[in-house]
Amino acid sequence: MRILITGSNGLLGQKLIAALRNEVTVDLLATSRGGDRSPDPLGSRYRALDITDQGEVDAVFDGFRPEVVVHTAAMTNVDACELDPVACQLQNVTATAHLVRAAERHGSHFIHLSTDFIFDGGNGPYREEDEPAPLSVYGQSKLDAERIVIDSRLSRWAIARTIIVYGIAEGLSRSNVVLWAKGALEKGQPIKVVDDQWRMPTLAEDLADGCIRIAEKGATGIYHLSGPDGMSILELVERVGAFFQLDTSVVTAVKSDSLGQPAKRPPRTGFILDKARTDLGYAPRGFEAGLEVLREQLAIEG
């Protein structure tokens, strides 16, 4: 199976590579902007690719002829998207359209990563068929990208929505809330954490496993892939502190409105995972089990 990954330098991209690079039944091509940041360089299995350039996209697809595309690349900084909607549109919507057009020509199974931020958070946890109503430029861009996939002439497509992906990988351009919380608590610095946003954090390895299951089964349609445990962001930070035996007295609970963030966040998302469990055999780890994976990886790194 020839699998092309976009955003291979990101957290999910690196976990997909780690899971697939030694599979004898997989011919892998990793793509991302700039050089390969894999801890074990991929060599000829890596191509620098600007997905906002249709010509570059077409050249890579025509050379590799992917049977499966896992599209993980996106502009995911919610406030940056709010402040620069033009860049957000280019990277999240236009680029997806470029990739979809190339995948249509090659008959690729197109797996598109999306987000809980397509919902307004008024009635979570959500099923796949629930009606989207994004509150932010980022959420709208990801919904627009979903619609490009759904309305396309792709012979096979799947949308994998997820929530707060956490884990460690090489040279990430952005951290994630779990690593941020652990780092801040270790320093003992006072931090403000919202108590009015509720999520289901997702271990990156589990999300990668869900995407691979979609590819292996040739599954189509929309799938919700998150962790199984729901909690407020405040509880998430407190659970990180308890797990790593760190003092959480430095944490102050605040409301979202007090932070003055440019983008509005949905108050309560979360996913109902029944479809992914039944169709794919998706079995995500609970939050503390995910933190144990993280601890083992950090010990190997250290």
ABEGO torsion letter per residue (X at the ends): XBBBBBGAABAAAAAAAAAAAABAABBBBBBBBEBBABABBAEAABBBBBAABAAAAAAAAAAAGBABBBBABBBABAAAAAABAAAAAAAAAAAAAAAAAAAAAAGBBBBBBBBAAABAGAAOBBBAABBBBBABAAAAAAAAAAAAAAABABABBBBBBBBGBBEBBBGBABBBAAAAAAAAAAAGBBBBBBAABBBBBBBAAAAAAAAAAAAAAGBBEBBBBBBABBBBAAAAAAAAAAAAGBBAAABBBBBAAAAGBABBBBABBEBBAAAAAAAAGBBBBBAAAAAAAAAAAAAAAX
